[in-house]
Amino acid sequence: MTLVEDEFGRGGADGREGGKGAVADPYVPSPRRLERERYRRVRARRATAIAALSTLVTGAALYLLVVGAPGWPRAKEAFFNAQYAREAFPKVLEGLWLNLRLLLVCGAAVLVLGMLIAVARTLRGPVFFPLRVLAAAYTDFFRGLPLIINLMIVVLGVPALRLQGVTVDPVLLGGTALTLTYSAYVAEVFRAGIESVHPSQRAAARSLGLTNRQALRFVVLPQAVRRQVPPLLNDLVSLQKDTGLVSIGGAVDAVRAADIVVGRSLNYTPYVVAGLVFVALTIPMTRLTDWVTARMDRRRAQGGTT
């Protein structure tokens, strides 16, 4: 029996021995295949070593650049003081609980309101023209209005009106401002997802006897939401960071807690602590967004459901 190689370098029996068919031998990698695998391993190790060395050199250069700056001793005392970091950390964590609650409540409200606005913008027929105009005006206005100005108007302007039965709680007013702004962005994300669904999907649903409302609910919206998960997660990451802006109304969140310590100590280390806490909270959400995006790209490349 002789051993032959196929076009991929795999060894195998030719099935001839004494003129009779023979059972193929177990698979044995050919020397050519083993050499290729060995080369790939060597190349991977070399790339890892180069990346590690490059990272080390870059980190060392940045460290020497910062530490060697003329004002580094003073900046270190003002922004990286361990004593004030230990003092501010528990207070920042206590304030962060407010940011997390705002994220959960406002995130849910933004998804609901954004979906309603997106559906209103995609309604067909002349009877829905006023609703489409109002929805488009809403998205145009709040996407164009800076968030910080929206927060100031709502948090500071609403209490000045002295309306009966209207809350003056800065947390609720700040959450309302966040919801108004982010709903406009999320509405456009949902609308893009709805319009990306091919019209044949709606036509097929109608041919099966579904009404327009049922086709939208059971056929169009599930596909639209599934396609727009990555940008929705990106908006959620941005919302998580912007919850710190409610501190302009006096709400004691993580940023405001750091600001209180800074005002008492005249040291800016608490701001660095608050920033690092937000970064630590944001990185897992960012990596989740990247993982979901890559997973959906792989499924799309393989011809799976988008």
Secondary structure, DSSP 8 states (H G I E B T S, - for coil): --EEE-TTSBEEE-S-BTTB--------B-HHHHHHHHHHHHHHHHHHHHHHHHHHHHHHHHHHHHHTSTTHHHHHHHH--HHHHHHHHHHHHHHHHHHHHHHHHHHHHHHHHHHHHHHHHH--SGGGHHHHHHHHHHHHHHHHS-HHHHHHIIIIIHHHHT-TT----HHHHHHHHHHHHHHHHHHHHHHHHHHHS-HHHHHHHHHTT--HHHHIIIIIHHHHHHHTHHHHHHHHHHHHHHGGGGGGGT--SHHHHHHHHHHHH---HHHHHHHHHHHHHHHHHHHHHHHHHHHHHHHHHTT---
